[in-house]
Amino acid sequence: MAAPTSTFFHHSPIIDDLMRALGTDAVVTDPDILESFRHDAAALCESALPLAAVLPSTEAHVQAIMRIASAHRIPVVPQGALTGLAGAANAGVGVIALNTRRMNAIVELDVVNRTAVVQPGVTNKELKDAALQQGLTYLPDPSSWEASTIGGNIATNAGGLCCVKYGVTARFVRGLRVVLADGRATFVGRRTVKGVAGLSLAELFVGSEGTLGIITEATVGLDFPAATPLTMAATFPSTVAAGEAVSRIRAAGITPSLFELLDRTTIAAIDAYARMDFGTDAAAVLIAQSDIGAGAVEELEAIAALCTESGATDVAVAEDEVESEQLVQARRLAYPALERLGSPLVDDVSVPISHLAAMIDEVGLVADRLGIVIGVVGHAGDGNIHPTVIVDPLDPASLVKAHRAFDEIAAFALSLGGTITGEHGVGLLKRDLLETELDPVAAELQRGIKELLDPHYLLNPGKVLTARPRA
């Protein structure tokens, strides 16, 4: 649904130009309404009211916005549903917030070639529903799939509960139409299954968080739906035992369609919130799901056996779809359960699977050292965990400890050969940490690409990589 607009504040030459190009109903300047375009869902990231928010309906509108912004040297912050967790869509003083929510058409759904062409404002759920009507599905499944947009998913290279088997968003992107900082529009990528003509420019824009161009259309791959999944849960007396089980299962060549982990703090929070009865002795719970149809029971039994060999104290395999959904619901309740303990600040690091237990143990040590609460949920099958720091936003000491926890957790992940973010992105939240992860040559190459496409740093300035000092 389009946001209400108001146009009687902050008239200036650039506002007048935008109104002439887009119409008055697509330019928002009312401060009260601008508040809804101020920031995404990340905590502890700075933001400010933008100069204006614009709501384009077409690629031509986006081109006009960028030409005007380029002429006036006004920064532009691309936005979607604002469900991100890194501050990548946060506005600042004097910027234009370009929100693509009105660009929400499914342009084409090709059953034979199993592709869809969509505008960036189409939600993940809307695409899944449309594909399902044709007997297909769109597999990427970020936790915010009902609200988050395809454009935002691509800009952040979103993951999800099932990416252990099916991969993150990048795997499904065939081609993109993008508008560059100077207003030029281009198509990058391909529509075919295979294609190696020239450099893979589409991959530059996937995960670039709106810093290289604005996505106006995406061609994505669709698949046939998998069989109805079955699920199991295993309870462990230690994270070491749970980590060993994960390593054994992956070494055995088993790839569940969902493979999630909950730590002691999160388990206790879920039990208190929803009475899931995991038990007070549970130090870790693994939840695995198989969607291979007739073989699902056998696959889960193999997983259960490896969990038992690794020290699981209780293993429960769902007997039907209802029980399966109850187990997966426990994972979905992690965030609201932790939210009852205070304001949650969600971290996001990835490590090699063999180091998963060490990473989780270190999070516990960080929490003990700093005297704070950190719950861990994560995608066990690919080593991506989300330490969730509980903070008091009104207590400066609590905020200092939260930032220190972020830094220490990231440093330990890097020491294990990991990365500072697996799926939430860099945005504002981890911009300084990115400089730690990248070696100087890699950082220079990334800035070189940025400056080739956006020499004046107009697109999402201050996010991901800071501008290099000018001579």
Solvent accessible surface area in square Angstrom, and as a share of the most:
residue,aa,sasa,rsa
1,M,220,0.98
2,A,50,0.39
3,A,12,0.09
4,P,97,0.61
5,T,41,0.24
6,S,13,0.08
7,T,33,0.19
8,F,136,0.57
9,F,73,0.30
10,H,101,0.45
11,H,111,0.49
12,S,34,0.22
13,P,97,0.61
14,I,9,0.04
15,I,0,0.00
16,D,51,0.27
17,D,37,0.19
18,L,0,0.00
19,M,22,0.10
20,R,178,0.65
21,A,41,0.32
22,L,16,0.08
23,G,29,0.28
24,T,79,0.46
25,D,85,0.44
26,A,3,0.03
27,V,0,0.00
28,V,0,0.00
29,T,0,0.00
30,D,19,0.10
31,P,43,0.27
32,D,123,0.64
33,I,36,0.18
34,L,1,0.01
35,E,84,0.38
36,S,66,0.43
37,F,0,0.00
38,R,71,0.26
39,H,91,0.41
40,D,5,0.03
41,A,59,0.46
42,A,16,0.12
43,A,34,0.26
44,L,51,0.25
45,C,22,0.13
46,E,116,0.52
47,S,26,0.17
48,A,20,0.16
49,L,57,0.28
50,P,5,0.03
51,L,44,0.22
52,A,0,0.00
53,A,0,0.00
54,V,0,0.00
55,L,0,0.00
56,P,0,0.00
57,S,46,0.30
58,T,59,0.34
59,E,40,0.18
60,A,66,0.51
61,H,46,0.21
62,V,0,0.00
63,Q,31,0.14
64,A,23,0.18
65,I,0,0.00
66,M,0,0.00
67,R,130,0.47
68,I,24,0.12
69,A,0,0.00
70,S,22,0.14
71,A,84,0.65
72,H,69,0.31
73,R,128,0.47
74,I,35,0.18
75,P,35,0.22
76,V,0,0.00
77,V,3,0.02
78,P,22,0.14
79,Q,8,0.03
80,G,11,0.11
81,A,40,0.31
82,L,29,0.15
83,T,45,0.26
84,G,30,0.28
85,L,51,0.25
86,A,3,0.02
87,G,0,0.00
88,A,13,0.10
89,A,16,0.12
90,N,3,0.01
91,A,6,0.04
92,G,22,0.21
93,V,131,0.75
94,G,31,0.30
95,V,11,0.06
96,I,0,0.00
97,A,0,0.00
98,L,0,0.00
99,N,0,0.00
100,T,9,0.05
101,R,66,0.24
102,R,54,0.20
103,M,1,0.00
104,N,78,0.40
105,A,46,0.36
106,I,60,0.30
107,V,82,0.47
108,E,66,0.29
109,L,42,0.21
110,D,28,0.15
111,V,66,0.38
112,V,134,0.77
113,N,92,0.47
114,R,95,0.35
115,T,4,0.03
116,A,0,0.00
117,V,6,0.03
118,V,0,0.00
119,Q,32,0.14
120,P,3,0.02
121,G,5,0.05
122,V,1,0.00
123,T,25,0.15
124,N,0,0.00
125,K,73,0.31
126,E,81,0.36
127,L,0,0.00
128,K,35,0.15
129,D,60,0.31
130,A,22,0.17
131,A,0,0.00
132,L,115,0.57
133,Q,148,0.66
134,Q,94,0.42
135,G,39,0.37
136,L,0,0.00
137,T,23,0.13
138,Y,0,0.00
139,L,30,0.15
140,P,4,0.03
141,D,26,0.13
142,P,11,0.07
143,S,91,0.59
144,S,42,0.27
145,W,81,0.28
146,E,104,0.47
147,A,53,0.41
148,S,5,0.03
149,T,7,0.04
150,I,0,0.00
151,G,10,0.09
152,G,26,0.25
153,N,5,0.03
154,I,0,0.00
155,A,19,0.15
156,T,34,0.20
157,N,41,0.21
158,A,10,0.08
159,G,6,0.06
160,G,3,0.03
161,L,19,0.09
162,C,30,0.18
163,C,13,0.08
164,V,16,0.09
165,K,58,0.25
166,Y,37,0.14
167,G,21,0.20
168,V,47,0.27
169,T,0,0.00
170,A,41,0.32
171,R,157,0.57
172,F,15,0.06
173,V,16,0.09
174,R,34,0.12
175,G,0,0.00
176,L,0,0.00
177,R,73,0.27
178,V,0,0.00
179,V,0,0.00
180,L,14,0.07
181,A,6,0.04
182,D,66,0.34
183,G,1,0.01
184,R,146,0.53
185,A,34,0.26
186,T,49,0.28
187,F,86,0.36
188,V,12,0.07
189,G,43,0.41
190,R,79,0.29
191,R,113,0.41
192,T,81,0.47
193,V,109,0.62
194,K,171,0.72
195,G,44,0.43
196,V,146,0.84
197,A,106,0.82
198,G,67,0.64
199,L,154,0.77
200,S,67,0.43
201,L,80,0.40
202,A,8,0.06
203,E,123,0.55
204,L,64,0.32
205,F,8,0.03
206,V,18,0.10
207,G,31,0.29
208,S,15,0.10
209,E,11,0.05
210,G,7,0.06
211,T,12,0.07
212,L,14,0.07
213,G,5,0.05
214,I,4,0.02
215,I,16,0.08
216,T,4,0.02
217,E,46,0.21
218,A,1,0.01
219,T,4,0.02
220,V,0,0.00
221,G,6,0.06
222,L,7,0.03
223,D,44,0.23
224,F,126,0.53
225,P,64,0.40
226,A,50,0.38
227,A,43,0.33
228,T,79,0.46
229,P,42,0.26
230,L,32,0.16
231,T,0,0.00
232,M,1,0.00
233,A,8,0.06
234,A,0,0.00
235,T,17,0.10
236,F,1,0.00
237,P,69,0.43
238,S,42,0.27
239,T,18,0.11
240,V,88,0.51
241,A,12,0.09
242,A,0,0.00
243,G,6,0.06
244,E,72,0.32
245,A,0,0.00
246,V,0,0.00
247,S,39,0.25
248,R,88,0.32
249,I,0,0.00
250,R,71,0.26
251,A,90,0.70
252,A,62,0.48
253,G,66,0.63
254,I,25,0.13
255,T,48,0.28
256,P,0,0.00
257,S,3,0.02
258,L,4,0.02
259,F,1,0.00
260,E,1,0.00
261,L,0,0.00
262,L,0,0.00
263,D,14,0.07
264,R,124,0.45
265,T,42,0.24
266,T,0,0.00
267,I,3,0.01
268,A,59,0.46
269,A,8,0.06
270,I,0,0.00
271,D,31,0.16
272,A,85,0.66
273,Y,83,0.31
274,A,38,0.30
275,R,202,0.74
276,M,54,0.24
277,D,122,0.63
278,F,32,0.13
279,G,38,0.37
280,T,134,0.78
281,D,122,0.63
282,A,5,0.04
283,A,5,0.04
284,A,0,0.00
285,V,0,0.00
286,L,0,0.00
287,I,0,0.00
288,A,1,0.00
289,Q,18,0.08
290,S,0,0.00
291,D,14,0.07
292,I,82,0.42
293,G,30,0.29
294,A,106,0.82
295,G,24,0.23
296,A,1,0.01
297,V,68,0.39
298,E,105,0.47
299,E,31,0.14
300,L,0,0.00
301,E,96,0.43
302,A,41,0.32
303,I,0,0.00
304,A,14,0.11
305,A,50,0.39
306,L,32,0.16
307,C,1,0.00
308,T,82,0.48
309,E,111,0.50
310,S,9,0.06
311,G,35,0.33
312,A,15,0.11
313,T,95,0.55
314,D,85,0.44
315,V,44,0.25
316,A,49,0.38
317,V,53,0.31
318,A,5,0.04
319,E,149,0.67
320,D,68,0.35
321,E,109,0.49
322,V,101,0.58
323,E,68,0.31
324,S,4,0.03
325,E,81,0.36
326,Q,103,0.46
327,L,31,0.15
328,V,4,0.02
329,Q,69,0.31
330,A,0,0.00
331,R,21,0.08
332,R,120,0.44
333,L,27,0.13
334,A,1,0.01
335,Y,94,0.36
336,P,42,0.27
337,A,2,0.01
338,L,1,0.01
339,E,88,0.39
340,R,162,0.59
341,L,90,0.45
342,G,29,0.28
343,S,42,0.27
344,P,16,0.10
345,L,4,0.02
346,V,19,0.11
347,D,0,0.00
348,D,2,0.01
349,V,0,0.00
350,S,18,0.12
351,V,8,0.04
352,P,55,0.34
353,I,45,0.23
354,S,85,0.55
355,H,69,0.31
356,L,0,0.00
357,A,16,0.13
358,A,44,0.34
359,M,0,0.00
360,I,7,0.04
361,D,55,0.29
362,E,23,0.10
363,V,1,0.01
364,G,35,0.34
365,L,96,0.48
366,V,0,0.00
367,A,11,0.08
368,D,115,0.60
369,R,133,0.49
370,L,13,0.06
371,G,63,0.60
372,I,28,0.14
373,V,70,0.40
374,I,8,0.04
375,G,0,0.00
376,V,1,0.01
377,V,11,0.06
378,G,0,0.00
379,H,5,0.02
380,A,0,0.00
381,G,0,0.00
382,D,51,0.27
383,G,0,0.00
384,N,9,0.04
385,I,0,0.00
386,H,10,0.04
387,P,0,0.00
388,T,3,0.02
389,V,0,0.00
390,I,21,0.11
391,V,9,0.05
392,D,69,0.36
393,P,69,0.43
394,L,162,0.81
395,D,54,0.28
396,P,98,0.62
397,A,58,0.45
398,S,17,0.11
399,L,45,0.22
400,V,100,0.58
401,K,76,0.32
402,A,0,0.00
403,H,82,0.37
404,R,132,0.48
405,A,0,0.00
406,F,7,0.03
407,D,74,0.38
408,E,39,0.18
409,I,0,0.00
410,A,0,0.00
411,A,58,0.45
412,F,58,0.24
413,A,0,0.00
414,L,42,0.21
415,S,84,0.54
416,L,33,0.16
417,G,61,0.59
418,G,16,0.15
419,T,38,0.22
420,I,1,0.00
421,T,25,0.15
422,G,34,0.33
423,E,21,0.09
424,H,33,0.15
425,G,11,0.11
426,V,11,0.06
427,G,0,0.00
428,L,26,0.13
429,L,31,0.16
430,K,5,0.02
431,R,53,0.19
432,D,108,0.56
433,L,23,0.12
434,L,16,0.08
435,E,69,0.31
436,T,94,0.55
437,E,62,0.28
438,L,32,0.16
439,D,81,0.42
440,P,114,0.72
441,V,105,0.60
442,A,31,0.24
443,A,8,0.06
444,E,86,0.38
445,L,118,0.59
446,Q,74,0.33
447,R,27,0.10
448,G,30,0.29
449,I,62,0.31
450,K,17,0.07
451,E,32,0.14
452,L,142,0.71
453,L,32,0.16
454,D,0,0.00
455,P,64,0.41
456,H,92,0.41
457,Y,25,0.09
458,L,9,0.04
459,L,0,0.00
460,N,3,0.02
461,P,42,0.26
462,G,29,0.28
463,K,11,0.04
464,V,22,0.13
465,L,19,0.10
466,T,52,0.30
467,A,53,0.41
468,R,62,0.23
469,P,127,0.80
470,R,165,0.60
471,A,155,1.20
